[in-house]
C-alpha cells in the first residue's frame, strides 16, 4: 500500500468517524441546530491530529462540513463552522507540539498542558462558528453569548473526555500503569 493511499484512507476514516460522532453530538443540540452542549468530535479531531499529524486535517474539515450541511446550515456558515472545528484541532496540536507534549499523557505536565491548551483552543471553534452563523443570519447576534458559551463548553467537554481516550487508545505502551502507581490510579478513579 502506497503512503499516499494510506493517508487518503486515514483522511476518509477520520471524516467518517468525525461525521458519526457529530451526528451523535447534534442529537443534544437544543439552543440551535448547530450548537450542542456535548461535542465528542472535538476530542476525536484533537486526538487524531496528535496521533496522525497535521496531514489528517482534511478529514476533520470534511466530516465537519458534511455534518453541518445536513443540519440545514447555509453553505458559507457550514464552511465557517467546519473551518473553525479544524482550526481548533490544529491549534491544539501545534501548541502542544511546541510544549514538547507526550501523547501518552504519562507526565503531570502533559496532562496540565493538555487541559490548559484545550481550554483556550476550544474558544476558536466557538467564536468562528457563532460568527459564521450570525453573519449568515442563521442566528441572532443577541443570542451570540449564550450560544457561544454552550458551544465552547460542549467542545471543551468533548475534548477533555474523548481526546485523552483517543490518545490512550492510539498510544501503545508496554507499561500502561507502573506497579508503584496502582494506588494513585485507584484513588483517581474513585474521585
JOSULGI-V96728 format. One record per helix or strand. SS is the DSSP state (~ for helix, > for strand). FROM is the first residue (numbers start at 1). TO is the last residue. If there is no record, write none. Layout:
ss=SS from=FROM to=TO
ss=SS from=FROM to=TO
This chain:
ss=~ from=3 to=26
ss=> from=29 to=32
ss=> from=35 to=36
ss=~ from=40 to=52
ss=~ from=54 to=69
ss=~ from=75 to=98
ss=~ from=108 to=135
ss=~ from=141 to=170
ss=~ from=179 to=190
